[in-house]
Amino acid sequence: MSWAVVRVTDSTFELLTTTDAKKHLRVEHTDDDAYIADLSKGWRRWLEDRTSRSFALQTLDYFDDGFPDGSDPIEVPRGPVTSITSVKYTTTTSTTAQTLAATAYVVDKTSEPGRIALKSGQTWPTNTLRDVNGVEVRYTAGFATSATAAFEEEARSVLRLLVGSSYANREAVVVGSINTKLHFAVESLISGLDARRYL
């Protein structure tokens, strides 16, 4: 089965703030504040996609074509999972999604990836679901502030390198030529952040 994750609402804070980024860049003027903020947000989103993690609190929708087999849990990517808002499913005979009762499952916010597991005696709906995206999980993931973020320094170190390179080089840079050292440093740091190593 295929699945996808869609960002519904983004974070209200950035792991690498504009102030922190300017200190790294040694920029004292305010002319480029908006540009630097855009770089920080853009690279944070890229890092989240690259590592399958959420470094800042956001609301996400996870889509899957069907429920797991038997009593297997739903694995929720892009953690850490903070809370599950709803688990919905759409059948072939309906255009309106039905909501699975929250009393039917428990949420594992500790595991990588996060999990939605059935309570004892419960089963996943056996209705025939629509052909694609029959199951939709809305949830929040990430950290509310940088002070509570696990992997805080590692992720910020990556963002400093990427923002610094982008700010200094306003045009595209070919990785593997003049940017070899930066590429090696970024990939080395990312390898420890990548949640996909658990899969």
ABEGO torsion letter per residue (X at the ends): XBBBBBBABBBABBABBAAAAAAAAGBABAAAAAAAAAAAAAAAAAAAAAAGBBABBBBBBBBBABBBBEABBBBBBGOBBABBABBBBBBAABABBBBBBAAABBBBAABOBBBBBBBBGBBBBABBBBABGABBBBBBBEBABAAABBGAAAAAAAAAAAAAAAAABABBBBBGBAAAAAAAAAAAAAAAABAAAAX
